[in-house]
Amino acid sequence: MADYKDIITGTIGNIVDKVKEVANSDSVRGVYEQGASRAKSYGRIAKLSLELNGSAEELKRVYTEIGKLYFEQAREDPEGFFAPLFAQAEELRGVIAAKETEIQAIKDTLVPEDADISVEIQVEEDPAPDAFDRVVSAEEDAAEAPPETPEK
């Protein structure tokens, strides 16, 4: 009869050999390399996307600055299709100025932070100022007295 330890050791040995064989096979290595390659590709795509978004935001900023400079330069005499846009910009500037004026007016009506604000507080006098002391003393005396035992 075969020793069970030999059977188990042999079986485990066979399993370990098969696992090593599969791990070293070209198909598993190929899957691993393909996964690693895809992960690197996705990482590169994410990095490039962030750089792209940053460049696009910078371009928007530059376009905005060009527009502001052109507006300031040609404000008095807009040409062609810029005329309605200039009119719209001037209208919006007026709205903004009106709102800023209203905000300042509201701020001016508020009490300044450094103003001296005095509040008068009236406190009614306690008719019996020593009443609290009497209650405390009575409670202390009751706590120091020996407990009463009920009569049988």
CORURHU-V989746 format. One line per field, one symbol per residue. phi: phi as a letter, one per 40 degrees, with the letter a starting at -180 (. if undefined). Layout:
BEGIN
phi = ???
END
This chain:
BEGIN
phi = .cccccccccccdcccccccccccccccccccccccccccccccccccccccccccccccccdccdcccccccbccbcbfccdcccccccccccccccccccccccccccccccccbbbcbbbccccbcccccccccccccccccccccccc
END
